[in-house]
Amino acid sequence: TDFKSDKQPTWCPGCGDFGTMNGMMKALANTGNDPDNTFVVAGIGCSGKIGTYMHSYALHGVHGRALPVGTGVKFANPDLEVMVAGGDGDGYSIGAGHFVHAVRRNPDITYVVMDNRIYGLTKGQASPTSRQDFETSTTPEGPKQPPVNPLALALASGATFIAQSFSSDALRHAEIIEQAIEHDGFGFVNVFSPCVTFNDVDTYDYFRDSLVDLQEEDHDPTDYQSAKEKILEGDKEYMGVIWQDEESVPYHETHGVTENMADIPDGAADGTMDLVREFY
Ligand code: SF4
């Protein structure tokens, strides 16, 4: 697509991040975006390289801090389509605080987490979503603590859109990302993107066998009670849009912030600072 840069990814052959990125590019194109109006912000990790591989405006941010940067980009120029990408280590460990506050702030951005349940870039340490008994280099007997449930964390923080996807299911994955882009507010998608090098538990086969597509369950994503039960019941892994608040209004609209900060005249620094203070 137009969104593919000329850089060759250095991800391991077979890494789930390829499929996740392809779906993001397809969804951006299908929703009428182009590289000139798209800004990708990434964190640190294998997933963090994505801004290099996509042809758009991009910023490779600090570990766990992609969300505040992406939020700032959106507030500075609400006309941009902003997509923030990261991994489970980046987003749910060092970035967990930012995740909670970005969710409750409800900026009109899309957040894609490539969840492979392991730290890949640093060679196989347990991550916040690693299974309790998953033996890794840092947890030879498993982490011995239950994994973070990112969907529950989002719901408890007041999320207006929660979805889960699988990098290998190209069609559904792109559809789900499209729905997140079109959502008026914070579109959060946890994408299972298998790490073929360091995780031999949460594999393509595991997800193919265990994922339940919500489309086949006639799930109504606007039914909060049903979404809550699905997110908390814990015995199934779902794919699809789990929760969507149809009444969602993004932060920059509720607070009347539609002015492009680039248009603020010279010498209006005090006014700019007032805007920044209002955001944060
Ligand atoms: Fe992908 Fe894992 Fe390789 Fe990183 S280490 S590129 S997550 S397969």
Residues whose N, C-alpha, C, O or C-beta is under 5 A from the ligand:
A	BS01	SF4	W11 C12 C15 C46 G120 L121 P194 C195 V196 T197 F198
